[in-house]
Structure formats: C-alpha cells, structure tokens
C-alpha cells in the first residue's frame, strides 16, 4: 500500500474552532464539607478492620486519600485523637480498641 502523505506531514487544523460548540462551562468550586470528612473517617475505621495489623501510616493515608496527602493525614490524625489507633515509634498504626464493622465500637 502506498501512502499519499508521510506521518510527519499530518496536521490537524482548526481544532479549537470545531470544538467550540461543545464547550462546557466550568463547574463551580466545591466547598469543604465536614460530612465528607466524617464519611472518610467511617471508611477509615472499616479499612482498619480488614487490613493486616500494624500498617505504616503513610500506606494507610494513601489508601484513604490517594490524591490528597493532607486529607489522608488529617483522617489518620483524627483516628489517633479518637484513640482508635496508636502510632508506634516506627510509624506503624496499631489498633487501640477492637473495631467493629459498622463503625466505632
């Protein structure tokens, strides 16, 4: 088969003009909602119920919030403040109390 043009010569023109009718207005910024943090805290308790014991803090933070390190750190700090887990000298999280599947028991 013979090609009429080389791949290097391929050029697309007027892409922005052709996509103009499909322009979507930007979504409004989401406000920080405490219910989202409470939901994430509940998920953290459930996660700690099922993962192996003594996981590194950083690993749990990444499980909880892989795209926002600060958010994961805040949730782990909340778990420590609620005395649900403790952090040992090696940075591993240890369950302080038996955790139930349905939440903080």
HUZI-V112016 format. One record per run of one state. SS is the DSSP state (~ for helix, > for strand, _ for the rest). FROM is the first residue (numbers start at 0). TO is the last residue. If there is no record, write none. Layout:
((SS,FROM,TO) (SS,FROM,TO))
This chain:
((_,0,5) (~,6,8) (_,9,13) (~,14,21) (_,22,32) (~,33,49) (_,50,53) (>,54,55) (~,56,63) (_,64,67) (~,68,80) (_,81,83) (>,84,86) (_,87,90) (>,91,94) (_,95,98) (>,99,99) (_,100,101) (>,102,102) (_,103,104))
